[in-house]
Amino acid sequence: MNFIIRIIISTLAVLVASYLLPESMVHVDGFTSALIVAVVLAFLNAVVKPVMVLLTIPATVFTFGLFLLAINAFLIMMADYFVDGFVVYGFWSALLFSFVLSIANAIFEAIRKRDEQPPNNF
């Protein structure tokens, strides 16, 4: 159940990020495409990202962790390759999309966690 909620939150974050960025940078066809993007990104983050992080440890250490941003952009470009209704126009667009996606995800997760807390009855 928790996985489904996280996928729905990620779907909403993809829609918000595509809405905030210009059409010349990122395009999502609709809710179904955003849902597929969220599922593909969850898979890529779970399977591909740890391998990429492990293989690029020297570059990550040398750049004080900033290379992880490039890995995130690359994963978004991979999602663009796998999902038909999702288009990212270039590396910098993918990098900006990952920033906006992370911020939107953090906001939606904070709202979800705030709503799950039991009320204080003093």
N, CA, C and O atoms as CSV, one atom per row, in Angstrom:
chain,resi,resn,atom,element,x,y,z
A,1,MET,N,N,0.824,-1.197,0.000
A,1,MET,CA,C,0.000,0.000,0.000
A,1,MET,C,C,0.866,1.258,0.000
A,1,MET,O,O,0.564,2.236,-0.684
A,2,ASN,N,N,1.957,1.215,0.786
A,2,ASN,CA,C,2.845,2.362,0.873
A,2,ASN,C,C,3.505,2.636,-0.480
A,2,ASN,O,O,3.700,3.794,-0.851
A,3,PHE,N,N,3.852,1.566,-1.224
A,3,PHE,CA,C,4.460,1.725,-2.540
A,3,PHE,C,C,3.498,2.414,-3.503
A,3,PHE,O,O,3.907,3.272,-4.284
A,4,ILE,N,N,2.230,2.043,-3.449
A,4,ILE,CA,C,1.229,2.645,-4.335
A,4,ILE,C,C,1.062,4.126,-4.033
A,4,ILE,O,O,0.939,4.938,-4.950
A,5,ILE,N,N,1.057,4.480,-2.758
A,5,ILE,CA,C,0.943,5.889,-2.377
A,5,ILE,C,C,2.156,6.670,-2.871
A,5,ILE,O,O,2.017,7.788,-3.368
A,6,ARG,N,N,3.341,6.085,-2.735
A,6,ARG,CA,C,4.548,6.765,-3.213
A,6,ARG,C,C,4.537,6.924,-4.736
A,6,ARG,O,O,4.992,7.947,-5.247
A,7,ILE,N,N,4.035,5.949,-5.452
A,7,ILE,CA,C,3.943,6.058,-6.911
A,7,ILE,C,C,2.957,7.152,-7.300
A,7,ILE,O,O,3.217,7.920,-8.227
A,8,ILE,N,N,1.834,7.228,-6.606
A,8,ILE,CA,C,0.851,8.287,-6.898
A,8,ILE,C,C,1.449,9.655,-6.600
A,8,ILE,O,O,1.249,10.598,-7.365
A,9,ILE,N,N,2.179,9.772,-5.496
A,9,ILE,CA,C,2.838,11.037,-5.169
A,9,ILE,C,C,3.869,11.389,-6.233
A,9,ILE,O,O,3.965,12.547,-6.641
A,10,SER,N,N,4.634,10.413,-6.684
A,10,SER,CA,C,5.620,10.658,-7.737
A,10,SER,C,C,4.942,11.039,-9.052
A,10,SER,O,O,5.450,11.875,-9.799
A,11,THR,N,N,3.802,10.428,-9.327
A,11,THR,CA,C,3.043,10.781,-10.528
A,11,THR,C,C,2.604,12.233,-10.478
A,11,THR,O,O,2.738,12.962,-11.461
A,12,LEU,N,N,2.082,12.650,-9.339
A,12,LEU,CA,C,1.680,14.051,-9.184
A,12,LEU,C,C,2.884,14.984,-9.305
A,12,LEU,O,O,2.784,16.062,-9.890
A,13,ALA,N,N,4.020,14.565,-8.749
A,13,ALA,CA,C,5.232,15.381,-8.842
A,13,ALA,C,C,5.705,15.507,-10.291
A,13,ALA,O,O,6.155,16.578,-10.701
A,14,VAL,N,N,5.610,14.428,-11.067
A,14,VAL,CA,C,5.979,14.488,-12.488
A,14,VAL,C,C,5.062,15.452,-13.222
A,14,VAL,O,O,5.521,16.240,-14.049
A,15,LEU,N,N,3.767,15.394,-12.926
A,15,LEU,CA,C,2.816,16.310,-13.570
A,15,LEU,C,C,3.104,17.760,-13.192
A,15,LEU,O,O,3.061,18.645,-14.047
A,16,VAL,N,N,3.396,18.006,-11.919
A,16,VAL,CA,C,3.694,19.373,-11.470
A,16,VAL,C,C,4.976,19.874,-12.121
A,16,VAL,O,O,5.035,21.008,-12.597
A,17,ALA,N,N,6.004,19.027,-12.142
A,17,ALA,CA,C,7.278,19.439,-12.738
A,17,ALA,C,C,7.125,19.727,-14.227
A,17,ALA,O,O,7.700,20.692,-14.731
A,18,SER,N,N,6.361,18.909,-14.932
A,18,SER,CA,C,6.167,19.151,-16.360
A,18,SER,C,C,5.311,20.390,-16.600
A,18,SER,O,O,5.447,21.049,-17.631
A,19,TYR,N,N,4.434,20.709,-15.655
A,19,TYR,CA,C,3.617,21.909,-15.780
A,19,TYR,C,C,4.454,23.165,-15.529
A,19,TYR,O,O,4.271,24.179,-16.203
A,20,LEU,N,N,5.370,23.100,-14.563
A,20,LEU,CA,C,6.172,24.271,-14.205
A,20,LEU,C,C,7.266,24.579,-15.227
A,20,LEU,O,O,7.625,25.741,-15.419
A,21,LEU,N,N,7.787,23.565,-15.871
A,21,LEU,CA,C,8.845,23.778,-16.855
A,21,LEU,C,C,8.237,24.033,-18.228
A,21,LEU,O,O,7.158,23.526,-18.533
A,22,PRO,N,N,8.922,24.814,-19.055
A,22,PRO,CA,C,8.372,25.099,-20.385
A,22,PRO,C,C,8.290,23.846,-21.259
A,22,PRO,O,O,9.011,22.869,-21.055
A,23,GLU,N,N,7.406,23.910,-22.215
A,23,GLU,CA,C,7.184,22.790,-23.140
A,23,GLU,C,C,8.437,22.492,-23.955
A,23,GLU,O,O,8.603,21.369,-24.433
A,24,SER,N,N,9.307,23.456,-24.121
A,24,SER,CA,C,10.536,23.244,-24.882
A,24,SER,C,C,11.586,22.455,-24.094
A,24,SER,O,O,12.619,22.082,-24.650
A,25,MET,N,N,11.332,22.198,-22.802
A,25,MET,CA,C,12.272,21.435,-21.981
A,25,MET,C,C,11.758,20.032,-21.683
A,25,MET,O,O,12.479,19.049,-21.858
A,26,VAL,N,N,10.504,19.943,-21.230
A,26,VAL,CA,C,9.917,18.663,-20.816
A,26,VAL,C,C,8.475,18.616,-21.291
A,26,VAL,O,O,7.749,19.608,-21.221
A,27,HIS,N,N,8.072,17.445,-21.776
A,27,HIS,CA,C,6.676,17.257,-22.187
A,27,HIS,C,C,6.174,15.907,-21.684
A,27,HIS,O,O,6.807,14.875,-21.904
A,28,VAL,N,N,5.026,15.931,-21.003
A,28,VAL,CA,C,4.346,14.713,-20.557
A,28,VAL,C,C,2.956,14.735,-21.175
A,28,VAL,O,O,2.235,15.725,-21.047
A,29,ASP,N,N,2.577,13.654,-21.843
A,29,ASP,CA,C,1.297,13.615,-22.551
A,29,ASP,C,C,0.095,13.709,-21.618
A,29,ASP,O,O,-0.874,14.394,-21.945
A,30,GLY,N,N,0.128,13.052,-20.483
A,30,GLY,CA,C,-1.014,13.072,-19.591
A,30,GLY,C,C,-0.740,12.267,-18.336
A,30,GLY,O,O,0.401,11.915,-18.035
A,31,PHE,N,N,-1.814,11.983,-17.608
A,31,PHE,CA,C,-1.681,11.279,-16.333
A,31,PHE,C,C,-1.108,9.882,-16.512
A,31,PHE,O,O,-0.276,9.443,-15.719
A,32,THR,N,N,-1.549,9.184,-17.551
A,32,THR,CA,C,-1.052,7.820,-17.771
A,32,THR,C,C,0.448,7.808,-18.040
A,32,THR,O,O,1.176,6.971,-17.506
A,33,SER,N,N,0.902,8.738,-18.865
A,33,SER,CA,C,2.338,8.833,-19.133
A,33,SER,C,C,3.104,9.197,-17.872
A,33,SER,O,O,4.190,8.669,-17.633
A,34,ALA,N,N,2.551,10.094,-17.063
A,34,ALA,CA,C,3.205,10.474,-15.805
A,34,ALA,C,C,3.271,9.289,-14.848
A,34,ALA,O,O,4.262,9.119,-14.137
A,35,LEU,N,N,2.231,8.478,-14.826
A,35,LEU,CA,C,2.226,7.277,-13.982
A,35,LEU,C,C,3.305,6.292,-14.440
A,35,LEU,O,O,4.017,5.715,-13.617
A,36,ILE,N,N,3.418,6.109,-15.741
A,36,ILE,CA,C,4.442,5.204,-16.268
A,36,ILE,C,C,5.838,5.756,-15.976
A,36,ILE,O,O,6.742,4.993,-15.638
A,37,VAL,N,N,6.023,7.072,-16.101
A,37,VAL,CA,C,7.306,7.697,-15.779
A,37,VAL,C,C,7.649,7.466,-14.310
A,37,VAL,O,O,8.795,7.157,-13.985
A,38,ALA,N,N,6.675,7.610,-13.428
A,38,ALA,CA,C,6.915,7.406,-11.998
A,38,ALA,C,C,7.333,5.965,-11.714
A,38,ALA,O,O,8.242,5.729,-10.917
A,39,VAL,N,N,6.682,5.009,-12.356
A,39,VAL,CA,C,7.033,3.602,-12.152
A,39,VAL,C,C,8.422,3.306,-12.721
A,39,VAL,O,O,9.218,2.620,-12.080
A,40,VAL,N,N,8.715,3.815,-13.908
A,40,VAL,CA,C,10.028,3.589,-14.519
A,40,VAL,C,C,11.125,4.241,-13.684
A,40,VAL,O,O,12.181,3.642,-13.481
A,41,LEU,N,N,10.890,5.464,-13.195
A,41,LEU,CA,C,11.895,6.122,-12.353
A,41,LEU,C,C,12.095,5.373,-11.035
A,41,LEU,O,O,13.218,5.293,-10.536
A,42,ALA,N,N,11.026,4.829,-10.473
A,42,ALA,CA,C,11.171,4.035,-9.248
A,42,ALA,C,C,12.028,2.803,-9.517
A,42,ALA,O,O,12.892,2.455,-8.712
A,43,PHE,N,N,11.788,2.144,-10.648
A,43,PHE,CA,C,12.598,0.976,-11.006
A,43,PHE,C,C,14.053,1.357,-11.241
A,43,PHE,O,O,14.962,0.695,-10.740
A,44,LEU,N,N,14.273,2.431,-12.009
A,44,LEU,CA,C,15.641,2.862,-12.301
A,44,LEU,C,C,16.375,3.283,-11.032
A,44,LEU,O,O,17.562,2.995,-10.876
A,45,ASN,N,N,15.675,3.963,-10.126
A,45,ASN,CA,C,16.296,4.374,-8.861
A,45,ASN,C,C,16.617,3.184,-7.971
A,45,ASN,O,O,17.576,3.224,-7.199
A,46,ALA,N,N,15.822,2.127,-8.072
A,46,ALA,CA,C,16.043,0.955,-7.227
A,46,ALA,C,C,17.098,0.014,-7.796
A,46,ALA,O,O,17.821,-0.633,-7.038
A,47,VAL,N,N,17.194,-0.071,-9.121
A,47,VAL,CA,C,18.065,-1.070,-9.737
A,47,VAL,C,C,19.314,-0.446,-10.362
A,47,VAL,O,O,20.430,-0.882,-10.078
A,48,VAL,N,N,19.141,0.547,-11.192
A,48,VAL,CA,C,20.253,1.095,-11.966
A,48,VAL,C,C,21.090,2.089,-11.155
A,48,VAL,O,O,22.318,2.081,-11.242
A,49,LYS,N,N,20.430,2.940,-10.372
A,49,LYS,CA,C,21.157,3.992,-9.659
A,49,LYS,C,C,22.218,3.450,-8.694
A,49,LYS,O,O,23.327,3.984,-8.681
A,50,PRO,N,N,21.939,2.424,-7.892
A,50,PRO,CA,C,23.004,1.925,-7.008
A,50,PRO,C,C,24.239,1.426,-7.766
A,50,PRO,O,O,25.368,1.611,-7.312
A,51,VAL,N,N,24.018,0.799,-8.911
A,51,VAL,CA,C,25.142,0.319,-9.713
A,51,VAL,C,C,25.934,1.504,-10.260
A,51,VAL,O,O,27.164,1.496,-10.238
A,52,MET,N,N,25.231,2.518,-10.748
A,52,MET,CA,C,25.906,3.700,-11.287
A,52,MET,C,C,26.672,4.441,-10.192
A,52,MET,O,O,27.788,4.909,-10.421
A,53,VAL,N,N,26.085,4.548,-9.021
A,53,VAL,CA,C,26.766,5.217,-7.914
A,53,VAL,C,C,28.024,4.451,-7.540
A,53,VAL,O,O,29.070,5.052,-7.297
A,54,LEU,N,N,27.931,3.152,-7.493
A,54,LEU,CA,C,29.089,2.325,-7.149
A,54,LEU,C,C,30.200,2.462,-8.192
A,54,LEU,O,O,31.377,2.547,-7.843
A,55,LEU,N,N,29.825,2.483,-9.459
A,55,LEU,CA,C,30.832,2.582,-10.524
A,55,LEU,C,C,31.467,3.970,-10.630
A,55,LEU,O,O,32.570,4.111,-11.157
A,56,THR,N,N,30.771,4.993,-10.129
A,56,THR,CA,C,31.277,6.359,-10.264
A,56,THR,C,C,31.727,6.956,-8.939
A,56,THR,O,O,31.734,8.177,-8.780
A,57,ILE,N,N,32.100,6.118,-7.999
A,57,ILE,CA,C,32.561,6.625,-6.700
A,57,ILE,C,C,33.727,7.605,-6.843
A,57,ILE,O,O,33.708,8.643,-6.181
A,58,PRO,N,N,34.740,7.332,-7.671
A,58,PRO,CA,C,35.831,8.312,-7.785
A,58,PRO,C,C,35.363,9.690,-8.272
A,58,PRO,O,O,35.786,10.716,-7.740
A,59,ALA,N,N,34.498,9.706,-9.273
A,59,ALA,CA,C,33.989,10.982,-9.780
A,59,ALA,C,C,33.124,11.669,-8.734
A,59,ALA,O,O,33.164,12.893,-8.608
A,60,THR,N,N,32.347,10.904,-7.987
A,60,THR,CA,C,31.491,11.474,-6.952
A,60,THR,C,C,32.327,12.070,-5.826
A,60,THR,O,O,32.018,13.156,-5.333
A,61,VAL,N,N,33.372,11.376,-5.419
A,61,VAL,CA,C,34.241,11.892,-4.356
A,61,VAL,C,C,34.981,13.135,-4.851
A,61,VAL,O,O,35.084,14.126,-4.127
A,62,PHE,N,N,35.494,13.086,-6.077
A,62,PHE,CA,C,36.246,14.203,-6.635
A,62,PHE,C,C,35.395,15.467,-6.747
A,62,PHE,O,O,35.901,16.574,-6.561
A,63,THR,N,N,34.096,15.305,-7.051
A,63,THR,CA,C,33.198,16.461,-7.205
A,63,THR,C,C,32.405,16.749,-5.934
A,63,THR,O,O,31.454,17.531,-5.957
A,64,PHE,N,N,32.796,16.118,-4.825
A,64,PHE,CA,C,32.118,16.308,-3.541
A,64,PHE,C,C,30.631,15.994,-3.619
A,64,PHE,O,O,29.826,16.671,-2.980
A,65,GLY,N,N,30.256,14.987,-4.385
A,65,GLY,CA,C,28.882,14.520,-4.473
A,65,GLY,C,C,28.049,15.156,-5.566
A,65,GLY,O,O,26.916,14.737,-5.804
A,66,LEU,N,N,28.588,16.158,-6.231
A,66,LEU,CA,C,27.810,16.818,-7.277
A,66,LEU,C,C,27.562,15.920,-8.489
A,66,LEU,O,O,26.624,16.154,-9.252
A,67,PHE,N,N,28.388,14.905,-8.669
A,67,PHE,CA,C,28.185,13.992,-9.790
A,67,PHE,C,C,26.889,13.201,-9.641
A,67,PHE,O,O,26.357,12.697,-10.631
A,68,LEU,N,N,26.377,13.087,-8.424
A,68,LEU,CA,C,25.088,12.409,-8.223
A,68,LEU,C,C,23.958,13.138,-8.951
A,68,LEU,O,O,22.980,12.513,-9.364
A,69,LEU,N,N,24.089,14.454,-9.107
A,69,LEU,CA,C,23.096,15.208,-9.877
A,69,LEU,C,C,23.115,14.782,-11.340
A,69,LEU,O,O,22.067,14.680,-11.979
A,70,ALA,N,N,24.303,14.537,-11.860
A,70,ALA,CA,C,24.416,14.065,-13.241
A,70,ALA,C,C,23.815,12.671,-13.386
A,70,ALA,O,O,23.203,12.360,-14.408
A,71,ILE,N,N,23.985,11.837,-12.373
A,71,ILE,CA,C,23.376,10.501,-12.409
A,71,ILE,C,C,21.858,10.614,-12.421
A,71,ILE,O,O,21.192,9.893,-13.163
A,72,ASN,N,N,21.302,11.511,-11.607
A,72,ASN,CA,C,19.847,11.716,-11.610
A,72,ASN,C,C,19.360,12.185,-12.982
A,72,ASN,O,O,18.340,11.704,-13.476
A,73,ALA,N,N,20.080,13.116,-13.594
A,73,ALA,CA,C,19.696,13.597,-14.923
A,73,ALA,C,C,19.776,12.471,-15.939
A,73,ALA,O,O,18.913,12.357,-16.810
A,74,PHE,N,N,20.801,11.641,-15.837
A,74,PHE,CA,C,20.938,10.509,-16.758
A,74,PHE,C,C,19.784,9.521,-16.591
A,74,PHE,O,O,19.290,8.978,-17.579
A,75,LEU,N,N,19.345,9.282,-15.343
A,75,LEU,CA,C,18.214,8.383,-15.112
A,75,LEU,C,C,16.931,8.943,-15.719
A,75,LEU,O,O,16.111,8.191,-16.246
A,76,ILE,N,N,16.757,10.250,-15.648
A,76,ILE,CA,C,15.574,10.866,-16.261
A,76,ILE,C,C,15.651,10.748,-17.778
A,76,ILE,O,O,14.634,10.536,-18.439
A,77,MET,N,N,16.849,10.884,-18.328
A,77,MET,CA,C,17.000,10.699,-19.773
A,77,MET,C,C,16.753,9.248,-20.174
A,77,MET,O,O,16.258,8.989,-21.271
A,78,MET,N,N,17.089,8.301,-19.302
A,78,MET,CA,C,16.769,6.895,-19.568
A,78,MET,C,C,15.256,6.683,-19.535
A,78,MET,O,O,14.715,5.948,-20.362
A,79,ALA,N,N,14.573,7.321,-18.589
A,79,ALA,CA,C,13.111,7.215,-18.539
A,79,ALA,C,C,12.497,7.802,-19.802
A,79,ALA,O,O,11.501,7.283,-20.305
A,80,ASP,N,N,13.084,8.881,-20.319
A,80,ASP,CA,C,12.628,9.464,-21.577
A,80,ASP,C,C,12.752,8.450,-22.707
A,80,ASP,O,O,11.885,8.385,-23.578
A,81,TYR,N,N,13.810,7.665,-22.700
A,81,TYR,CA,C,14.015,6.650,-23.738
A,81,TYR,C,C,12.972,5.535,-23.649
A,81,TYR,O,O,12.529,5.027,-24.679
A,82,PHE,N,N,12.577,5.148,-22.442
A,82,PHE,CA,C,11.678,4.008,-22.261
A,82,PHE,C,C,10.193,4.360,-22.340
A,82,PHE,O,O,9.382,3.494,-22.670
A,83,VAL,N,N,9.816,5.598,-22.049
A,83,VAL,CA,C,8.401,5.982,-21.998
A,83,VAL,C,C,8.076,6.827,-23.223
A,83,VAL,O,O,8.741,7.826,-23.498
A,84,ASP,N,N,7.043,6.413,-23.956
A,84,ASP,CA,C,6.692,7.093,-25.204
A,84,ASP,C,C,6.114,8.493,-25.002
A,84,ASP,O,O,6.446,9.398,-25.767
A,85,GLY,N,N,5.272,8.699,-24.010
A,85,GLY,CA,C,4.609,9.982,-23.825
A,85,GLY,C,C,5.393,10.964,-22.977
A,85,GLY,O,O,4.825,11.939,-22.485
A,86,PHE,N,N,6.674,10.733,-22.797
A,86,PHE,CA,C,7.524,11.573,-21.953
A,86,PHE,C,C,8.751,11.977,-22.765
A,86,PHE,O,O,9.483,11.121,-23.261
A,87,VAL,N,N,8.973,13.292,-22.899
A,87,VAL,CA,C,10.093,13.784,-23.689
A,87,VAL,C,C,10.860,14.816,-22.861
A,87,VAL,O,O,10.281,15.755,-22.315
A,88,VAL,N,N,12.175,14.615,-22.784
A,88,VAL,CA,C,13.068,15.574,-22.142
A,88,VAL,C,C,14.053,16.013,-23.217
A,88,VAL,O,O,14.676,15.183,-23.879
A,89,TYR,N,N,14.189,17.328,-23.385
A,89,TYR,CA,C,15.029,17.870,-24.448
A,89,TYR,C,C,16.406,18.251,-23.913
A,89,TYR,O,O,16.672,19.428,-23.668
A,90,GLY,N,N,17.283,17.263,-23.730
A,90,GLY,CA,C,18.658,17.533,-23.375
A,90,GLY,C,C,18.992,17.297,-21.910
A,90,GLY,O,O,18.122,17.126,-21.056
A,91,PHE,N,N,20.301,17.297,-21.667
A,91,PHE,CA,C,20.815,17.020,-20.331
A,91,PHE,C,C,20.402,18.092,-19.330
A,91,PHE,O,O,19.972,17.772,-18.222
A,92,TRP,N,N,20.529,19.365,-19.712
A,92,TRP,CA,C,20.224,20.449,-18.767
A,92,TRP,C,C,18.748,20.471,-18.421
A,92,TRP,O,O,18.383,20.798,-17.292
A,93,SER,N,N,17.899,20.129,-19.370
A,93,SER,CA,C,16.460,20.032,-19.092
A,93,SER,C,C,16.189,18.892,-18.117
A,93,SER,O,O,15.353,19.020,-17.222
A,94,ALA,N,N,16.897,17.778,-18.293
A,94,ALA,CA,C,16.738,16.644,-17.376
A,94,ALA,C,C,17.225,17.011,-15.985
A,94,ALA,O,O,16.612,16.619,-14.992
A,95,LEU,N,N,18.319,17.759,-15.900
A,95,LEU,CA,C,18.841,18.185,-14.606
A,95,LEU,C,C,17.858,19.111,-13.895
A,95,LEU,O,O,17.599,18.944,-12.703
A,96,LEU,N,N,17.312,20.082,-14.617
A,96,LEU,CA,C,16.330,20.991,-14.023
A,96,LEU,C,C,15.055,20.241,-13.651
A,96,LEU,O,O,14.461,20.509,-12.607
A,97,PHE,N,N,14.634,19.307,-14.493
A,97,PHE,CA,C,13.461,18.497,-14.189
A,97,PHE,C,C,13.682,17.689,-12.914
A,97,PHE,O,O,12.764,17.550,-12.106
A,98,SER,N,N,14.889,17.154,-12.725
A,98,SER,CA,C,15.158,16.380,-11.508
A,98,SER,C,C,15.100,17.261,-10.268
A,98,SER,O,O,14.631,16.815,-9.220
A,99,PHE,N,N,15.573,18.517,-10.366
A,99,PHE,CA,C,15.457,19.452,-9.235
A,99,PHE,C,C,13.993,19.702,-8.886
A,99,PHE,O,O,13.591,19.577,-7.729
A,100,VAL,N,N,13.205,20.056,-9.895
A,100,VAL,CA,C,11.791,20.365,-9.661
A,100,VAL,C,C,11.044,19.130,-9.171
A,100,VAL,O,O,10.187,19.228,-8.292
A,101,LEU,N,N,11.365,17.977,-9.735
A,101,LEU,CA,C,10.731,16.721,-9.316
A,101,LEU,C,C,11.054,16.412,-7.853
A,101,LEU,O,O,10.176,15.989,-7.101
A,102,SER,N,N,12.292,16.617,-7.452
A,102,SER,CA,C,12.679,16.368,-6.060
A,102,SER,C,C,11.961,17.293,-5.100
A,102,SER,O,O,11.502,16.857,-4.044
A,103,ILE,N,N,11.859,18.555,-5.451
A,103,ILE,CA,C,11.170,19.524,-4.590
A,103,ILE,C,C,9.690,19.185,-4.483
A,103,ILE,O,O,9.127,19.205,-3.389
A,104,ALA,N,N,9.053,18.872,-5.618
A,104,ALA,CA,C,7.624,18.522,-5.596
A,104,ALA,C,C,7.393,17.245,-4.796
A,104,ALA,O,O,6.432,17.163,-4.031
A,105,ASN,N,N,8.257,16.252,-4.962
A,105,ASN,CA,C,8.142,15.012,-4.189
A,105,ASN,C,C,8.273,15.289,-2.699
A,105,ASN,O,O,7.515,14.738,-1.901
A,106,ALA,N,N,9.218,16.131,-2.316
A,106,ALA,CA,C,9.414,16.454,-0.899
A,106,ALA,C,C,8.189,17.152,-0.317
A,106,ALA,O,O,7.790,16.866,0.812
A,107,ILE,N,N,7.602,18.049,-1.068
A,107,ILE,CA,C,6.403,18.763,-0.590
A,107,ILE,C,C,5.241,17.789,-0.424
A,107,ILE,O,O,4.567,17.800,0.606
A,108,PHE,N,N,5.000,16.943,-1.431
A,108,PHE,CA,C,3.890,15.992,-1.336
A,108,PHE,C,C,4.105,14.974,-0.218
A,108,PHE,O,O,3.154,14.598,0.467
A,109,GLU,N,N,5.346,14.527,-0.027
A,109,GLU,CA,C,5.637,13.585,1.074
A,109,GLU,C,C,5.424,14.251,2.430
A,109,GLU,O,O,4.915,13.619,3.356
A,110,ALA,N,N,5.807,15.514,2.555
A,110,ALA,CA,C,5.604,16.229,3.821
A,110,ALA,C,C,4.116,16.375,4.126
A,110,ALA,O,O,3.699,16.237,5.276
A,111,ILE,N,N,3.325,16.652,3.108
A,111,ILE,CA,C,1.876,16.762,3.302
A,111,ILE,C,C,1.298,15.416,3.716
A,111,ILE,O,O,0.446,15.346,4.601
A,112,ARG,N,N,1.765,14.340,3.070
A,112,ARG,CA,C,1.261,12.999,3.402
A,112,ARG,C,C,1.622,12.624,4.836
A,112,ARG,O,O,0.786,12.090,5.565
A,113,LYS,N,N,2.841,12.895,5.240
A,113,LYS,CA,C,3.259,12.547,6.597
A,113,LYS,C,C,2.548,13.403,7.638
A,113,LYS,O,O,2.250,12.926,8.733
A,114,ARG,N,N,2.275,14.655,7.309
A,114,ARG,CA,C,1.547,15.520,8.236
A,114,ARG,C,C,0.117,15.012,8.441
A,114,ARG,O,O,-0.413,15.064,9.551
A,115,ASP,N,N,-0.503,14.522,7.363
A,115,ASP,CA,C,-1.873,14.023,7.465
A,115,ASP,C,C,-1.955,12.678,8.175
A,115,ASP,O,O,-3.011,12.320,8.697
A,116,GLU,N,N,-0.854,11.925,8.202
A,116,GLU,CA,C,-0.864,10.606,8.866
A,116,GLU,C,C,-0.674,10.703,10.373
A,116,GLU,O,O,-1.003,9.761,11.093
A,117,GLN,N,N,-0.153,11.817,10.863
A,117,GLN,CA,C,0.117,11.939,12.300
A,117,GLN,C,C,-1.195,11.990,13.074
A,117,GLN,O,O,-2.146,12.655,12.664
A,118,PRO,N,N,-1.233,11.273,14.205
A,118,PRO,CA,C,-2.450,11.340,15.030
A,118,PRO,C,C,-2.554,12.717,15.685
A,118,PRO,O,O,-1.536,13.346,15.971
A,119,PRO,N,N,-3.751,13.174,15.919
A,119,PRO,CA,C,-3.924,14.493,16.534
A,119,PRO,C,C,-3.498,14.471,18.013
A,119,PRO,O,O,-3.624,13.458,18.702
A,120,ASN,N,N,-2.997,15.611,18.466
A,120,ASN,CA,C,-2.646,15.756,19.874
A,120,ASN,C,C,-3.891,16.113,20.669
A,120,ASN,O,O,-4.500,17.160,20.449
A,121,ASN,N,N,-4.260,15.248,21.582
A,121,ASN,CA,C,-5.423,15.503,22.433
A,121,ASN,C,C,-4.960,15.685,23.870
A,121,ASN,O,O,-4.808,14.715,24.613
A,122,PHE,N,N,-4.741,16.916,24.247
A,122,PHE,CA,C,-4.306,17.196,25.605
A,122,PHE,C,C,-5.464,17.588,26.462
A,122,PHE,O,O,-5.288,17.863,27.649
